[in-house]
Amino acid sequence: MPFVISLSVNCLSSDISEAKNITINNYGKLIIKGIKREIPIDLVEMKDIKCRIVSKDNLKVYKRKKVNSAVVYRLQFGDVVQIVLKHRNWSYIRYFDHMKEEYIEGWTLTRYLARTD
């Protein structure tokens, strides 16, 4: 049964929308720190569940771990994803799209996923 990662970042939505127009710099890092504080501590401490925060706007999620593969979804800055599998520079992620009420799974580049710890 898939694990639902749900995070309320409504209080940060204005900061996140402002950060979309700025490259990830110190301001972006401060926003990620704020999101980390919003994640429940029991979720972070679970060893079987690896959560990451998207640190790039419009991060592509691919069907396969190749940049010329089909794009299945685009993640936004501040989205929280679950790492299912890692292979070199790639991570196979699971994300729950609340608008469509469905899970999105695919490969993305690990360097754009900030750790929660």
C-alpha positions, 0 to 999 in steps of 0.5 A: 500500500503506497505511503501518503506524504502530505504536507501543509505548507500554506503558510509558506506559499507566498514565500514559495511563489516569490522564490519561483522568480529567483534562482536558488540561492540563500533565500531559496535555502531559507525557504527549504529550511522552513519547509523542513521545520513543517515536516512532522518529526516522526516522519523524518525519523522513519528509517524506511521512508526517505523524504526529500524537498524539491529545490528547483522549480519545474523539476522534470520527472522522467519515465526512465532515468535518461534526460531524453526519456518522456516527461511524466510530470513536473515538480514545483519548488517546495514539493515533498517527495518520497525516494523509492530507489536511488541509482547514481545521480538518479532517484526514483520518486513517488509524489501524491498530486493533491489536485488529481488525487493520484500518485506520480512515480518516475525518475528525477535527478537527485541533485535537485532533491534537498535532504530533510535531516 
